[in-house]
Each structure stands twice: as C-alpha cells, then as structure tokens.
Amino acid sequence: MSLARVEDHGDRLVVVNANAGRRGALSPDLYEAVIDACTRARGARVGAVLITSEGGFFCAGGDLNALRSRRDLSEAERRQRIEDLHEVIRAIRECPVPVIAAVEGGAAGAGLSMALACDFVIAGESARFTAAYIKAGLVPDGGLTAALARLVPRAFATEMCLLGQPVPAGRMQALGAIYRTVPDGQTEHEANALIDVICAGPPAAQTEIKKLIGAAYDTEEAIQMNNERNAMAKAIGGSEAAEGIAAFLEKRPTRFAR
C-alpha cells in the first residue's frame, strides 16, 4: 500500500501523506508524490499544490529506526539519503505555483522543513512545530536553518533548534513563520478556500512573484531591483496586465485565463 498519493482536483493537486500509522513520517512514497505534484504543476491549468495528511498529524519527520540503520552506511551514502530529502525541498521551493501546507497535529524535524518550504502554512490551533534533532544528537537538515533564518529572529531559531521544544501554532503565527491558525480539523477547508483565491489570480504574475521572493533573500539589492525591473517591464506588455488594468478601470471583476 502506498504511503502517499497525488489527487488531481482540476485546478489544484493535493499531495496526501497517508503514513498515518507513523504520524506521517517521511517515506520514499511521500518524496515521490511531492516531486510529482510540483513537476505536474508546470501545466498551465494547475493553480496550486496542497500538501496534507491522514491520521491527524502532518509529518513527524524521519523515522528514527531508519536513521539508526544508516549508521552502517558510509558517510557518502548518508549524504545521498539526505540529498533525497533536499530534492523534495527544492521541488517545493521551485514549484511555479503556490504550495500550501495544511498542518494538523504538528510538523516535526524534516516535516517542519517541508512545511516551512511551502508558500503558505495553515495550522490547526493545537498543532505543534518541533525541531527536536538536538534530543537525538542530530542537526537540522532539509533547509530548516535557512528557512528559519528567513522567517524568524535569530534568538527564536536558536531556541527552536538548540532546545528542541514544541512550539505552539499560535506563536509560530505571531512570529510570522506561518500564515494562519484555524480551528482543528479545518486546515484543509481553509487551504482550499485560499487556493480558490489564488486560482482566480493571474498565473504568470504569480509565478514571477514566487521567483522574485525566492531570490530576494540571497541577492544583492541592486541585482534584485534589476530583476524586478525586467519582470515588471515584461508584465506590463502581457495579456494579464491588459486584463487587470482594464478590469480596474472598468470597475469589474478580473477574468484571468489559466
């Protein structure tokens, strides 16, 4: 039985982490499903990718039994296993459409890395976010330290990684690390409502905005401004701007083609 699947809902692809028996622990099936969805999202009709789970817990990260078995591998082989995870994180980051994580229960370890790689995180009110690598004598992977450095103050990133204590969803939202908290059991509903808004927007502009934001953290300001200049100059001459400007001036809803 597969531990993950991709559901095609027309204008959105839904990745379901079905490893409920292990609190959504990472699996090769989940890696494959996420990469598949983000690759298929390059098709024009797809407006967003939603990552969700069964069993009430988003993702508990790596299976410690599997990690223990990797002690017998060479260091080069261990690096490759971690690189498999990093390919998933890059697929989310580089996906041309917004990726939303619907987090029930919690996200831990590499599951936290996967959630924070998404463009939006919607969490249940009782969800907890945990980077407990330190308790197993390990260090973060999956781009977690890079994500935290972009999202939160250094003191909080240090607290999260060096102490390894669960952080409530409300605190994560207050720090700006996640998009929204909602009543437990409502994350997927709220995520789909958000996707409805996204899918009504201009897809080419959305893709370009994702690229600009993704590059902004590692790009010198002058270069980033040049990137914005080039993207804006192209957008002004496009069909989406023609429709958006016309709709605004005519005081009517926009009708963007997808």
Secondary structure, DSSP 4 states (H G I P E B T S, - for coil): --SEEEEE-SSEEEEEE--GGGTT---HHHHHHHHHHHHHTTSTT--EEEEEESSS-SB--S-HHHHHHGGGS-HHHHHHHHHHHHHHHHHHHH-SS-EEEEESSEEETHHHHHHHHSSEEEEETT-EEE-GGGGGT----TTHHHHHHHHS-HHHHHHHHHH---EEHHHHHHTTSSSEEE-TT-HHHHHHHHHHHHHTS-HHHHHHHHHHHHHHTTS-HHHHHHHHHHHHHHHHTSHHHHHHHHHHHHT-------
